[in-house]
Amino acid sequence: MRIGELAAQAGMTRDTIRFYEKVGLVQGHRLPNGYRDFAPETVAWLHYVRTAQTLGFSLAEIARTGEELRERPDTAEALSALFEEKIHVVDARMAELAALRAELAARVGTGCPLRAAGSSASVQG
């Protein structure tokens, strides 16, 4: 199918598909007239890519794991393992953000962004 039809069926723009092709997420081939042609299963793959992005996976992660998932018969188990890994990443990031929030909160009302409340340091703002 040509890129316009693929874009319509996948619910995205032609530019997005061209970008995904450029970074290696989808592969089309050129017809003799110069048009791109994509396999029908590309629609499902693009839906997968969008869902994975929504779940917090980067395009690099999607590209890296996509080939593995396509080749594995136990896709459900493999996806569950990926989700568990992503949960650990999210949990670590949440802990980092909580620490950052606490640090910012300690500086509120100090008159100096470089001094935490109750700090006896001689840093001047």
C-alpha positions as MATLAB code, in Angstrom:
seq = 'MRIGELAAQAGMTRDTIRFYEKVGLVQGHRLPNGYRDFAPETVAWLHYVRTAQTLGFSLAEIARTGEELRERPDTAEALSALFEEKIHVVDARMAELAALRAELAARVGTGCPLRAAGSSASVQG';
ca = [
       0.000    0.000    0.000;
       1.171    3.520   -0.656;
       2.129    5.951    2.074;
      -1.102    7.970    1.909;
      -3.252    4.892    2.448;
      -0.943    3.685    5.232;
      -1.128    7.085    6.931;
      -4.928    7.067    6.761;
      -5.225    3.532    8.120;
      -2.656    4.097   10.873;
      -4.068    7.487   11.858;
      -0.847    9.414   11.430;
       0.724   11.759    8.944;
       2.849   10.873    5.962;
       5.675   12.874    7.525;
       5.538   10.683   10.629;
       5.764    7.558    8.512;
       8.648    9.039    6.529;
      10.415    9.805    9.825;
       9.807    6.266   11.105;
      11.186    4.965    7.825;
      14.249    7.198    8.144;
      15.011    5.913   11.657;
      14.383    2.310   10.635;
      11.084    1.599   12.397;
       9.241    0.828    9.160;
      10.480   -0.299    5.823;
       8.914    0.358    2.486;
      10.255   -0.250   -0.944;
      10.173    1.993   -3.957;
       7.978    1.134   -6.888;
       9.254    1.814  -10.414;
       7.268    5.058  -10.424;
       9.109    6.220   -7.266;
       6.204    5.767   -4.845;
       6.785    4.080   -1.524;
       5.012    0.766   -1.018;
       4.398   -0.760    2.401;
       3.218   -4.212    3.419;
      -0.317   -4.375    4.890;
       1.019   -5.563    8.277;
       2.780   -2.209    8.643;
      -0.532   -0.756    9.904;
      -0.531   -3.083   12.929;
       3.151   -2.364   13.537;
       2.527    1.403   13.524;
      -0.298    0.937   16.039;
       2.146   -1.017   18.194;
       4.707    1.784   17.913;
       2.165    4.414   18.997;
       0.949    2.293   21.905;
       4.507    1.636   23.048;
       5.259    5.371   22.900;
       2.166    6.067   24.985;
       3.474    3.566   27.551;
       6.734    5.501   27.806;
       8.992    3.544   25.493;
      11.394    5.560   23.358;
      11.680    5.002   19.619;
      15.120    3.495   20.223;
      13.645    1.011   22.715;
      10.832    0.179   20.306;
      13.266   -0.391   17.452;
      15.542   -2.518   19.638;
      12.803   -4.714   21.067;
      10.526   -4.798   18.042;
      12.631   -7.225   16.082;
      13.015   -9.479   19.110;
       9.265   -9.519   19.694;
       8.490  -10.300   16.067;
      10.747  -13.337   16.176;
       9.526  -14.766   19.503;
       6.602  -17.139   19.808;
       6.147  -16.155   23.487;
       5.403  -12.507   22.729;
       3.080  -12.081   25.721;
       5.781  -13.217   28.139;
       8.393  -11.065   26.413;
       6.117   -8.020   26.585;
       5.438   -8.642   30.267;
       9.177   -8.726   30.914;
       9.611   -5.438   29.028;
       6.795   -3.861   31.039;
       8.387   -5.007   34.297;
      11.702   -3.472   33.233;
       9.937   -0.204   32.351;
       8.163   -0.202   35.738;
      11.572   -0.355   37.448;
      12.785    2.562   35.333;
       9.640    4.555   36.168;
       9.983    3.760   39.884;
      13.618    4.926   39.873;
      12.681    8.123   38.063;
       9.843    8.772   40.514;
      12.303    8.417   43.405;
      14.657   10.890   41.708;
      11.805   13.339   41.168;
      10.649   12.984   44.792;
      14.165   13.810   45.977;
      14.308   16.794   43.621;
      10.918   17.988   44.874;
      12.081   17.749   48.496;
      15.214   19.718   47.642;
      13.188   22.425   45.915;
      10.706   22.561   48.786;
      13.575   23.072   51.232;
      14.601   26.182   49.301;
      11.167   27.820   49.153;
      11.022   31.036   51.175;
      14.775   31.215   51.816;
      15.270   34.284   49.632;
      18.170   32.534   47.980;
      17.776   29.645   45.590;
      21.197   28.316   46.566;
      20.479   27.977   50.288;
      18.125   25.416   51.825;
      15.882   26.483   54.694;
      17.630   26.076   58.026;
      21.031   25.925   56.328;
      23.829   27.701   58.152;
      26.019   27.858   55.079;
      27.395   31.241   54.197;
      26.214   31.183   50.589;
      24.710   34.546   49.732;
      21.825   34.862   47.245;
];
